[in-house]
Amino acid sequence: MKKILITGANSYIGTSFEKYIAQFGDKYQVDTLDMIGDDWKKFDFGGYDTVYHVAGIAHSDNGKISKEKAKLYYEVNTKLTIRTAMKAKKAGVKQFIFMSSAIVYGDSAPIGKMKMITRDTPASPANCYGDSKVKAEKGLRRLEDDRFKVVILRPPMIYGMGSKGNYPLMSKLAQKMPVFPYVKNCRSMLYIENLCEFVRLMIENEESGTFWPQNSEYSNTSELVHMIGETHGKNVHLIKGFEWALKFLGVFTGIVDKAFGNLAYTQSLSKYKEDYRVADLKKSIALTEGISDSKKSDPKKALMLTSVASMIDQFNIPNIELLQSLGYRVDVIANFEDPGTITFERGEELKQKLVSMGVKVTHVAIPRILDPKSIFSAYRSVKKTINKDKYDLIHCHSPIGGAICRLAAIKARRNGTKVIYTAHGFHFYDGAPKKNWLIYYPVEKFCSRFTDVLITINNEDYKRAKAKFHALKTVYIPGIGINIDKFANVHIDRSAKRSELGITGNDIMILSVGELNENKNHSTIIKALGQINDKRIHYCIAGKGNLEQYLKDIAERNNVNLHLLGFRSDVEELYKCADIYVLPSIREGLNVSLMEAMASGLPCVASRIRGNCDLICSGKGGYLCRPTNIEGYVNKITTLIANDHIRKTMGEYNHSAIVDYSQEKVNSLIYSIYKNIHD
């Protein structure tokens, strides 16, 4: 197995490579490291075969730039690159791959003038962005030796599903404009999966040197717009005779030459001993535009089903986007009238968002309780939709919704539909009530017979499902994934935000995020805080539910400062305001709010149940207590209140530990399941 570290989180190229390489299974292990701030310096590079460095600031300026921006180019593109390579070399990494750019050769030639790059063409950057890349290349070459190989990639314009830059603009024009000027030009381009395969070959073959990957075909800007239009069933007419006007405009703005100018590599320069072009130009355009089948009128279809709309809002938007990137037309079924943990208004906003994404939305009143009449009604509605729309893939969630969907899809599955079920925490677990085992266990075991892939999100569920159930494939995925940067890099006026919540001075803010229901067990914390009897403590709960008045009454009897904050859209700011996070739940799968709190750098006191035990290392990132053990919570919360150093140390530990649960890693695993489901 090759171990690869991508230095630069959330980049288009890095994320695309991680998704692409997932198709090779256990042959490669890929980790991602955030390079913002100084935390990366503490990360151990030891054990990695390759560091793929994609961190950098892209060129986005068309005119003069400030001295501050110019300095930033050199700080990030040059100095950070060299420092990263030095750290990698010191740790014994064998290979360092650097994303340079064709920009090292300067700007595109204007309309009418050819610029063809050969192996002998010297680097001649026209701006500080290109110069920062050249200086980084020189610094890397000085580090290279027999034990530390350096690969420098100088790709031309990169494009693909979700890419930025000029391509999305051309796509919009192709879909909206009936005519477009024809200009004769020649440009090298590189489809993202062609790049990913090239990088894989660099790693596999342990290469070193400078390389110039590109598509096997050159592109003409006008013909490219026409081709994109054809992909969407539109005929964009190319009109000649506008070159003179564009040349005139090019005198005043560099945008014209950037779009219509000439910049290409000779094909011999980009030749490699193995073929890395997984898609030709026509196919790559179709894939980029989200149309992977040649029959545009008959795309692949997928259904995403959850009991309530809040599960779509909070967990499944990334999954829908992954399916769309693979060429699926996606439909959604959920209860939008009783949308779960979000407000009705938020549910309506979600509908509009899904529609704008090209998703068909269907409301079905899927119950969350065992009501036979409601269950049968929902079953009939779901079955009717499945039989009518003939989906290629179905991904369902939640115990009742998942059972309804899998039973409704039995016939469709015989005809080739693949069914994925994500168990967000079985209702039966070690220590669960007997009625849960009597009702939910046999239902889940029976429905597993009609499941192609059963996804579990904690180790206890995975082991049980793997040993006892009948799904064709059972996998463990660490939750739904969280955007670690979103919670780690929050900048707020903490004092002002706390004051807004009614918390000032030396007050201690203890936070919980979750529904106000019996399972979340907030009453145990309120009773524990009553015993601590410290007026500085304020207990804030973000969430809504039917126990609001009940919790208020308990707080009043126990003389506790309780703040019920309702549904919030600023939870990342609440985490930054808090001193301690508590999660006393009786049952969890793999709690998202606990992961968010860890990413925010908070010490956590949580119930000792499955899922929580996967996340919290007791004594290092916080403490685990029996769910209803009031004395346990009293002791652990008191310990944290009394010691700022312990809180800080535990928060730092949690921030490091949560990396394995990042959205990038989870998305990569889900992407692999979606991509290979029909194999």
C-alpha positions in Angstrom: 0.0 0.0 0.0 1.2 3.5 -0.9 0.6 6.1 1.7 -0.1 9.6 0.3 -0.4 12.9 2.2 -2.2 15.7 0.4 -0.9 19.0 1.8 -3.7 21.5 1.3 -7.3 20.8 2.5 -10.4 21.5 0.4 -8.6 22.3 -2.8 -10.3 21.3 -6.0 -7.3 19.3 -7.3 -6.6 17.6 -3.9 -10.3 16.7 -3.3 -10.6 15.4 -6.9 -7.5 13.3 -6.6 -8.8 11.8 -3.3 -12.1 10.9 -4.9 -10.3 9.4 -8.0 -7.9 7.3 -6.1 -10.6 5.8 -3.9 -11.6 3.5 -6.9 -8.3 1.5 -6.4 -9.4 0.4 -2.9 -6.7 -0.6 -0.4 -3.9 0.0 -2.9 -3.5 3.6 -1.7 -4.1 5.3 1.6 -4.7 9.1 1.2 -4.7 11.6 4.1 -5.3 15.4 3.8 -3.6 18.1 5.9 -4.8 21.6 6.3 -1.9 24.1 5.7 -3.7 27.2 7.1 -2.0 28.4 10.3 0.8 26.6 12.0 -0.8 23.4 13.2 0.6 21.5 10.1 4.1 22.0 11.5 3.2 19.6 14.4 1.9 16.9 12.0 4.1 13.8 11.7 5.0 13.3 8.0 6.7 10.0 8.9 5.5 6.9 7.2 4.2 8.5 4.0 5.6 7.5 0.6 4.5 10.6 -1.2 3.5 14.2 -0.3 1.3 15.7 -3.0 1.5 19.5 -2.4 -1.5 21.3 -3.7 -1.7 24.2 -1.2 -1.3 27.6 -2.9 -2.9 30.8 -3.9 -4.3 30.8 -7.4 -3.9 33.8 -9.8 -7.1 35.8 -9.9 -6.0 39.3 -10.7 -6.2 40.9 -14.1 -4.3 44.1 -13.3 -1.9 45.5 -10.8 -1.9 43.9 -7.4 -1.1 45.3 -4.0 2.2 44.8 -2.3 0.4 42.7 0.4 -1.1 40.3 -2.2 2.3 40.0 -4.0 4.0 39.2 -0.7 1.3 36.6 0.0 2.0 34.8 -3.3 5.7 34.3 -2.2 4.8 33.4 1.3 2.4 30.7 0.3 3.4 29.5 -3.2 7.1 29.7 -2.6 8.1 29.6 1.1 5.3 27.3 2.3 6.1 24.9 -0.5 9.8 24.7 0.3 9.2 24.5 4.1 6.7 21.6 3.5 9.2 19.8 1.3 12.0 20.2 3.9 9.7 18.8 6.6 8.8 15.9 4.3 12.4 15.1 3.5 13.5 15.3 7.1 10.7 12.8 8.0 11.9 10.3 5.4 9.2 10.9 2.7 10.4 9.4 -0.6 8.6 11.6 -3.1 7.3 15.2 -3.2 4.9 16.2 -6.0 4.4 20.0 -6.6 1.6 21.6 -8.6 3.3 24.3 -10.6 1.5 25.8 -13.7 1.9 26.7 -17.3 1.8 30.3 -15.9 5.6 30.0 -15.5 5.8 30.6 -19.3 4.0 33.9 -19.0 0.7 35.1 -20.4 -1.1 33.7 -23.4 -0.1 35.1 -26.8 -2.6 37.5 -28.2 -5.1 36.6 -30.9 -3.3 35.8 -34.2 0.1 34.9 -32.6 1.0 31.4 -31.7 2.7 30.3 -28.5 3.8 26.7 -28.6 5.9 25.5 -25.6 8.7 23.0 -26.1 11.1 21.4 -23.7 13.6 24.1 -24.5 11.2 27.0 -23.9 12.6 28.9 -20.8 10.4 29.9 -17.9 9.5 33.6 -18.3 6.8 34.5 -15.7 4.9 37.7 -16.4 3.7 38.3 -12.9 4.5 37.6 -9.3 2.2 34.6 -9.3 4.2 32.9 -12.0 7.4 34.0 -10.4 6.4 32.5 -7.1 5.9 29.2 -8.8 9.3 29.4 -10.5 11.1 30.2 -7.3 9.3 27.3 -5.6 10.5 25.0 -8.4 14.1 26.1 -7.9 14.0 25.6 -4.2 12.6 22.1 -4.6 15.3 21.1 -7.1 17.9 22.0 -4.5 16.4 19.6 -2.0 16.2 16.6 -4.4 18.6 13.7 -4.0 18.6 9.9 -4.4 16.4 9.4 -1.4 14.1 12.4 -2.0 12.5 12.6 -5.4 10.8 15.7 -6.6 8.1 15.8 -9.3 7.2 19.2 -10.7 3.9 19.3 -12.7 3.3 22.3 -15.1 -0.3 21.6 -16.2 -2.3 23.9 -18.5 -5.8 25.0 -17.7 -7.5 22.3 -15.6 -11.2 21.7 -15.8 -13.8 19.2 -14.7 -17.0 19.0 -12.6 -16.9 21.7 -10.0 -13.8 23.5 -11.4 -13.3 27.2 -11.2 -11.8 29.7 -13.5 -12.6 30.2 -17.2 -14.4 26.9 -17.9 -17.6 27.6 -15.8 -17.9 30.9 -17.6 -17.7 29.2 -21.0 -20.3 26.6 -19.8 -22.7 29.3 -18.8 -22.3 31.1 -22.1 -22.8 27.9 -24.1 -26.1 27.3 -22.3 -27.4 30.8 -22.6 -26.1 32.4 -25.9 -27.5 31.4 -29.3 -24.4 32.8 -31.0 -20.7 33.1 -30.1 -17.7 34.7 -32.0 -15.5 32.3 -33.8 -11.8 32.9 -33.2 -9.0 30.7 -34.4 -6.8 29.8 -31.5 -5.0 26.9 -29.9 -4.9 26.0 -26.3 -3.7 23.1 -24.2 -6.1 21.9 -21.5 -6.2 19.1 -19.0 -9.3 17.2 -17.8 -9.1 16.7 -14.0 -9.3 12.9 -14.1 -6.5 12.8 -16.7 -4.4 14.8 -14.2 -5.4 12.4 -11.4 -4.4 9.4 -13.4 -1.1 11.1 -14.3 -0.4 11.8 -10.6 -1.2 8.2 -9.7 1.3 7.0 -12.3 3.9 9.4 -10.9 3.4 7.8 -7.5 3.2 4.2 -8.7 6.4 4.6 -10.9 8.2 6.6 -8.2 9.0 9.3 -10.8 11.1 12.5 -10.5 11.6 15.4 -12.8 9.4 18.0 -14.6 6.3 17.0 -16.5 3.8 18.7 -18.7 0.6 16.6 -18.8 -2.2 17.7 -21.2 -5.2 16.3 -23.1 -4.4 14.4 -26.3 -6.3 17.1 -28.2 -5.9 20.8 -28.4 -8.8 23.1 -27.7 -10.2 26.0 -29.6 -12.2 28.4 -27.3 -15.1 28.9 -29.8 -15.4 25.2 -30.7 -15.3 24.3 -27.0 -18.3 26.6 -26.3 -20.1 24.9 -29.3 -19.2 21.5 -27.9 -20.5 22.3 -24.5 -23.7 23.6 -26.0 -24.2 20.4 -28.0 -23.8 18.4 -24.8 -26.8 20.2 -23.4 -28.8 19.8 -26.7 -28.2 23.4 -27.8 -26.8 24.6 -31.1 -24.5 27.6 -30.5 -23.9 29.3 -33.8 -20.3 30.4 -34.3 -20.0 33.7 -36.1 -16.8 34.8 -37.9 -15.6 38.3 -38.4 -15.2 39.4 -34.7 -11.4 38.9 -34.4 -10.6 42.5 -35.1 -13.0 43.7 -32.3 -11.6 41.3 -29.8 -8.0 42.3 -30.7 -9.0 45.9 -30.1 -10.4 45.0 -26.7 -7.3 43.0 -25.9 -5.3 46.2 -25.9 -7.2 47.4 -22.9 -7.8 44.1 -20.9 -6.0 40.9 -20.5 -9.2 38.9 -20.2 -9.5 38.7 -24.0 -6.1 37.0 -24.4 -6.8 34.8 -21.5 -9.9 33.5 -23.2 -9.0 33.7 -26.9 -5.2 33.8 -26.9 -2.8 31.0 -27.7 -0.9 28.9 -25.3 -0.1 25.2 -26.0 2.4 22.5 -25.3 3.8 20.3 -28.1 2.2 16.9 -27.8 5.6 15.2 -27.7 6.3 17.2 -24.5 3.3 15.6 -22.8 3.9 12.1 -23.9 4.4 9.5 -21.1 5.4 5.8 -21.2 1.9 4.9 -19.9 -1.5 6.3 -21.1 -2.9 8.7 -18.5 -5.8 10.1 -20.7 -8.8 8.3 -19.2 -11.1 10.6 -21.2 -10.8 12.3 -24.6 -12.0 15.9 -25.1 -15.6 15.0 -26.0 -16.1 12.6 -23.1 -14.4 14.9 -20.6 -16.8 17.7 -21.6 -19.8 15.4 -21.1 -18.5 14.3 -17.7 -17.7 17.9 -16.7 -21.3 18.9 -17.6 -22.7 16.0 -15.5 -23.8 13.9 -18.5 -21.9 10.6 -18.4 -24.2 8.6 -20.7 -24.2 9.1 -24.4 -28.0 9.0 -24.4 -28.7 12.4 -22.9 -32.4 11.8 -22.8 -31.9 8.8 -20.5 -29.5 9.7 -17.7 -28.9 7.5 -14.7 -31.4 8.1 -11.9 -30.9 8.0 -8.2 -33.3 8.4 -5.2 -32.3 9.8 -1.9 -34.9 9.0 0.8 -35.0 10.1 4.5 -37.8 10.2 7.0 -37.5 13.9 7.5 -36.2 16.8 5.5 -33.7 17.8 8.2 -31.7 14.7 7.4 -31.3 16.0 3.8 -30.4 19.5 5.0 -27.9 18.4 7.6 -26.4 15.2 6.2 -27.1 14.5 2.5 -26.5 17.6 0.3 -22.8 16.4 -0.2 -24.1 12.9 -1.2 -26.5 14.4 -3.7 -23.7 16.5 -5.2 -21.5 13.3 -5.4 -24.3 11.5 -7.3 -24.7 14.4 -9.7 -20.9 14.5 -10.3 -21.3 10.9 -11.4 -24.0 11.8 -13.9 -27.1 10.8 -11.9 -30.3 12.7 -12.0 -31.3 12.8 -8.3 -34.8 12.8 -6.7 -35.5 13.3 -3.0 -38.3 11.8 -0.9 -38.8 13.1 2.7 -41.3 14.5 5.0 -41.2 18.3 4.3 -44.4 19.2 6.3 -43.0 17.9 9.6 -39.3 18.5 8.6 -37.7 17.2 11.8 -35.0 19.3 13.6 -35.3 22.3 11.3 -38.1 24.8 11.1 -40.9 24.6 8.5 -39.5 27.8 6.9 -36.0 26.2 6.7 -37.6 23.2 5.1 -39.2 25.4 2.4 -35.8 27.0 1.8 -34.3 23.6 1.4 -36.9 22.7 -1.2 -35.9 25.7 -3.2 -32.3 24.9 -2.9 -32.8 21.4 -4.1 -34.9 22.5 -7.0 -32.1 25.0 -8.0 -29.7 22.0 -7.9 -31.9 20.2 -10.4 -33.3 17.8 -7.8 -36.9 16.6 -8.0 -38.5 16.9 -4.5 -41.4 14.7 -3.3 -43.1 15.0 0.1 -44.1 11.8 1.7 -45.3 11.7 5.3 -42.9 9.1 6.5 -43.5 8.5 10.2 -40.9 8.5 12.9 -43.0 6.4 15.3 -44.4 2.9 14.9 -47.8 3.8 13.6 -48.9 1.0 11.3 -51.5 3.1 9.3 -49.0 5.8 8.6 -46.2 3.3 7.7 -48.4 1.5 5.2 -49.5 4.7 3.6 -45.9 5.8 3.2 -45.0 2.4 1.9 -47.6 2.6 -0.9 -46.4 6.1 -1.9 -42.8 5.2 -2.0 -43.4 1.9 -3.9 -45.5 3.8 -6.5 -42.7 6.3 -7.1 -39.9 3.6 -7.3 -41.9 1.5 -9.7 -42.7 4.5 -11.9 -39.3 6.1 -12.1 -37.1 3.0 -12.3 -34.1 4.2 -10.4 -30.6 2.9 -11.0 -29.6 3.6 -7.4 -31.5 4.2 -4.1 -29.9 5.5 -1.0 -32.2 5.4 2.1 -31.7 6.5 5.7 -33.3 6.2 9.2 -34.9 3.1 10.7 -38.5 3.4 9.6 -37.8 5.2 6.3 -35.0 2.7 5.5 -37.3 -0.2 6.2 -40.2 1.2 4.1 -37.9 2.0 1.2 -36.1 -1.3 1.1 -39.3 -3.3 1.2 -40.9 -1.0 -1.5 -37.8 -1.6 -3.7 -37.8 -5.4 -3.6 -39.2 -5.7 -7.2 -37.0 -2.8 -8.5 -34.0 -4.5 -7.0 -34.7 -7.7 -8.9 -34.7 -5.6 -12.1 -31.2 -4.1 -11.3 -31.8 -1.2 -8.9 -29.0 -1.1 -6.3 -30.1 -0.2 -2.8 -27.8 1.4 -0.2 -28.9 1.9 3.4 -27.1 4.1 6.0 -27.8 3.1 9.6 -27.3 6.3 11.6 -27.3 4.2 14.8 -29.4 1.1 15.3 -32.1 1.4 17.9 -30.7 -1.9 19.4 -27.3 -1.6 21.0 -25.5 -2.8 24.1 -27.7 -1.8 27.0 -30.7 -0.9 24.9 -34.2 -1.6 26.2 -35.5 -5.2 25.5 -38.4 -3.8 23.4 -35.9 -2.2 21.0 -34.3 -5.6 20.5 -37.7 -7.3 20.1 -39.0 -4.7 17.5 -36.1 -3.2 15.6 -33.5 -6.0 15.5 -35.7 -8.5 13.6 -36.9 -5.8 11.2 -33.3 -4.6 10.4 -32.1 -8.2 10.0 -34.9 -9.0 7.6 -34.5 -5.9 5.6 -30.8 -6.4 5.3 -31.6 -9.2 2.8 -32.8 -6.5 0.4 -29.7 -4.3 0.8 -26.7 -4.2 -1.5 -24.6 -2.0 0.7 -25.3 -1.5 4.4 -23.3 1.5 5.8 -22.7 1.7 9.5 -21.2 4.7 11.2 -19.8 3.3 14.5 -17.8 0.3 15.4 -20.4 -1.5 17.5 -23.0 -1.4 14.8 -20.5 -2.5 12.1 -19.4 -5.5 14.0 -23.0 -6.6 14.8 -24.2 -6.0 11.2 -21.2 -7.8 9.7 -21.6 -10.8 11.9 -25.4 -11.1 12.0 -27.0 -9.5 9.0 -27.4 -10.4 5.3 -26.5 -7.3 3.2 -24.4 -8.1 0.2 -21.7 -5.7 1.6 -21.4 -4.1 5.0 -19.0 -1.2 5.4 -17.9 1.2 8.2 -17.7 4.9 7.4 -16.9 7.4 10.1 -20.1 9.3 10.2 -21.4 11.8 7.7 -18.2 13.8 7.8 -17.8 17.4 8.9 -16.2 20.4 7.4 -13.4 20.8 10.0 -12.2 24.1 8.7 -15.7 25.6 9.1 -15.5 25.0 12.9 -11.8 25.4 13.4 -11.3 28.7 11.6 -14.2 30.8 13.1 -13.3 34.4 13.9 -15.7 36.2 16.1 -15.8 38.8 18.9 -16.2 36.2 21.6 -17.1 38.7 24.4 -19.7 40.4 22.2 -21.3 37.0 21.2 -21.3 35.8 24.8 -22.9 39.1 25.9 -25.6 38.6 23.2 -26.4 35.2 24.9 -26.5 36.8 28.4 -23.0 35.5 29.4 -20.3 37.9 30.6 -17.1 38.2 32.6 -16.0 35.0 34.3 -19.1 33.1 33.5 -18.7 29.4 32.4 -20.7 28.5 29.3 -21.6 24.9 28.9 -23.1 24.0 25.6 -25.3 21.2 24.1 -26.6 21.0 20.5 -29.5 18.8 19.8 -33.3 18.1 20.0 -35.1 18.7 23.2 -36.2 15.2 23.7 -35.9 12.3 26.1 -33.0 10.6 24.2 -30.8 13.7 24.4 -31.1 13.5 28.2 -30.5 17.2 28.9 -32.3 16.9 32.3 -29.4 14.9 33.7 -27.0 17.8 33.0 -29.4 20.3 34.5 -29.6 18.2 37.7 -25.9 17.8 37.8 -25.4 21.6 37.5 -27.9 22.1 40.3 -25.6 20.0 42.6 -22.6 22.0 41.5 -24.5 25.2 42.4 -22.1 27.6 40.8 -23.8 30.8 39.7 -21.1 31.4 37.0 -22.4 28.4 35.1 -24.8 29.0 32.2 -26.1 25.9 30.4 -27.0 26.7 26.7 -28.9 24.2 24.5 -29.3 24.9 20.8 -32.2 22.9 19.4 -36.0 22.6 19.5 -38.3 19.9 20.7 -41.3 19.0 22.8 -39.5 19.1 26.2 -38.9 22.8 26.3 -41.2 23.6 29.2 -40.2 20.4 31.1 -36.5 21.5 31.0 -37.3 25.0 32.0 -39.2 23.6 35.0 -36.3 21.4 36.1 -33.8 24.3 35.7 -36.0 26.5 37.9 -36.3 23.8 40.6 -32.5 23.2 40.5 -31.7 27.0 40.4 -29.7 26.6 37.1 -29.1 29.3 34.5 -30.6 27.6 31.5 -30.7 29.2 28.0 -32.8 27.4 25.4 -31.6 28.9 22.2 -34.0 27.2 19.7 -32.9 26.3 16.2 -29.7 28.1 15.3 -27.9 28.8 12.1 -24.8 30.1 13.9 -23.8 26.9 15.9 -20.1 27.3 14.8 -20.1 30.6 16.6 -21.7 29.1 19.7 -19.0 26.5 19.9 -16.4 29.3 19.9 -18.2 31.0 22.8 -18.4 27.8 24.9 -16.0 26.6 27.5 -17.2 23.0 27.8 -19.4 20.8 25.5 -21.7 18.1 27.0 -23.6 15.3 25.3 -25.5 13.1 27.8 -27.5 11.2 25.2 -28.9 7.7 25.9 -28.5 6.6 22.3 -26.4 7.9 19.4 -25.0 6.6 16.1 -22.1 9.0 15.7 -23.2 12.4 16.9 -22.4 15.2 14.5 -22.5 18.0 17.2 -19.9 16.1 19.2 -17.6 16.0 16.2 -18.3 19.7 15.5 -17.4 20.5 19.2 -14.2 18.6 18.8 -13.3 20.4 15.6 -14.0 23.7 17.5 -11.4 22.7 20.1 -13.7 22.1 23.0 -13.2 19.6 25.9 -16.2 17.3 25.9 -18.1 15.4 28.6 -20.3 12.7 27.0 -22.3 9.6 27.8 -20.4 6.3 27.6 -22.3 4.9 24.7 -21.5 3.5 21.3 -20.4 6.3 18.9 -19.3 8.6 21.7 -16.7 6.0 22.7 -15.4 6.0 19.1 -14.9 9.8 19.3 -13.9 10.7 22.8 -10.7 9.4 24.4 -11.5 9.6 28.1 -8.9 11.5 30.0 -7.4 13.0 26.8 -10.2 14.7 24.9 -12.7 14.9 27.8 -14.6 12.4 29.9 -17.2 9.7 29.5 -19.9 9.0 32.1 -22.8 6.6 32.3 -25.8 8.4 30.7 -27.8 8.9 33.9 -24.9 9.1 36.3 -25.5 12.6 37.8 -22.6 12.3 40.2 -20.3 11.4 37.3 -21.2 14.5 35.4 -20.8 16.6 38.6 -17.3 15.3 39.1 -16.1 15.7 35.5 -17.7 19.1 34.9 -16.3 20.4 38.2 -12.8 19.2 37.2 -13.0 21.0 33.9 -14.3 24.2 35.4 -11.5 24.3 37.9 -8.7 23.9 35.5 -8.2 26.1 32.4 -5.1 24.1 31.3 -6.9 20.8 31.2 -9.7 22.4 29.1 -7.2 23.9 26.7 -5.1 20.6 26.4 -8.2 18.5 25.9 -9.6 20.9 23.3 -6.3 20.7 21.3 -6.3 16.9 21.5 -9.9 16.8 20.1 -9.0 19.2 17.3 -6.2 16.8 16.2 -8.3 13.6 16.7 -11.2 14.7 14.6 -9.2 14.8 11.4 -10.1 11.2 10.6 -13.8 12.2 10.5 -13.4 15.0 7.9 -15.9 15.6 5.2 -13.2 15.0 2.5 -12.5 11.5 3.8 -16.1 10.5 4.2 -17.0 11.9 0.8 -14.2 9.9 -0.8 -15.6 6.7 0.7 -19.2 7.4 -0.3 -18.0 8.4 -3.8 -16.3 5.1 -4.2 -19.5 3.2 -3.1 -21.6 5.2 -5.6 -19.1 4.8 -8.4 -18.6 1.0 -8.0 -22.1 0.0 -6.9 -23.0 -1.5 -10.3 -19.6 -3.4 -10.7 
